Amino acid sequence: MSDTIAAVATPPAKSAIGIIRISGDNAFEITKKVFSGDISEPRKMVTGKILSETGEVCDYGMGVFFKAPASFTGEDSAELYCHGSTAVLRTVLSALFHAGARPAVAGEFTRRAFLNGKMDLTQAEAVIDLIDSETELAAKNAAEQMNGRLGSEISAISSSLTSIAAEFYAFVDYPDDEIEQTERDELATRLYACADSAKALAGTYSSGRIFREGIRVALIGRPNVGKSSLLNALLGTERSIVTDIEGTTRDTVEESLRAGNVALHLIDTAGLRNADTEPERLGIARSEAAARDADIVVAVFDGSAPLDEYDMQTLALAKNSRSLCIINKNDLGTVIDRSVFGDLPIIEISAKLNVGTKAVIDKICEIFNVADIPCDGRTLTNPRHASTLIRAEERIRAAADAFSGGIYADLAVSDIEDAINILGEITGNSAQDTIINEIFSRFCVGK
Ligand code: GDP
């Protein structure tokens, strides 16, 4: 028995259509009380009057019924398509509550879908990723995961582990038979292959994080080299104040832009220079912190003047990070010696004239191989999946080492079982309630 829940599934704003979802054992009867159309034929959209709790017509719309288990939640469900007025939707919802439904909590529809075996946890999490996705590639990757692509990658590793464990148990059934070292080596080889698959999958997270969060770019350099000008040129706006008095950009300024399929978050930091005043000192600390937190440091230099000691501090920060060096003001001619940059990638630009700035974005995308990130659902975008896979990989490798090292094989098998359980945390086969609760709490009401 499941109680019947109802919620608005569309955003709470004026819109052409507003959709209400109803799911649970009494979905049909409850919907019938509020909607005059004949929804008895499942999956057939019909028109009808939509009624308030007092039975007055409050809208004319469409309704559809889904018979369990052929519905999103796996339960009897219905959807009402009303006009997207928040007042109408409130009225219809209260009519549904009056008829016996209760308000759904965040993520409850998807949670029911998961609990009814309609999807595994990776698919449920992909629903959130799909809703949150801001670029086409991120959406495509999430859609593939929602379709079960990631779950099947994990299941493939799990079932290899299960069959290795089963083969081992077959040996144990005949205790007189010693497991030959060649057989142990063979099992170990297969286990190492599983560990490598888990590791490779976990490794996709560094690209997947870019899908999800974009690339954080810290612009660093001493005052007046043209960081704010570069930021403005990249954004095509005047967000950061450009001035020729040193040290104006004391605070950091953060702006985002879309570069093809990724978001670039540009952080303009205060100039790196001697901390003679408190705000400047804080600015420098921020500069260093931004460089530390960023995915890439864009170190800006004024190419028309010789490098000074502060430029050398910038260069040192750049050399310690993934970075790109910008020789700015090339409209004034370049006097600096490029050899000081060593192997660091360099681009010459004029931020003021907006010449070469597009190359900066292209180079950043090239450094992160943005064009080559696969979006077929095998790119992990969820840190939980990545860290769980790494835990599983450790156990699998321990089992493989035990087999190949001739250690008592029972220990190896308990490592394999641990690994299977850990992988189950990703798909939901063995996830604890706390993990499941945490995941569904991130959903919106109505999803
Ligand atoms: P920041 O302190 O590093 O943020 O530097 P700003 O962007 O505020 O620029 C400092 C000064 O340099 C301003 O007067 C800018 O107009 C000037 N400037 C910035 N980029 C260029 C450039 O490419 N060429 C020339 N000639 N001047 C520039």
Boltz pocket constraint, residues with backbone or C-beta under 6 A from the ligand:
constraints:
  - pocket:
      binder: B
      contacts: [[A, 221], [A, 222], [A, 223], [A, 224], [A, 225], [A, 226], [A, 227], [A, 228], [A, 229], [A, 230], [A, 241], [A, 242], [A, 243], [A, 244], [A, 245], [A, 247], [A, 248], [A, 249], [A, 271], [A, 328], [A, 329], [A, 330], [A, 331], [A, 332], [A, 349], [A, 350], [A, 351], [A, 352], [A, 353]]
      max_distance: 6.0
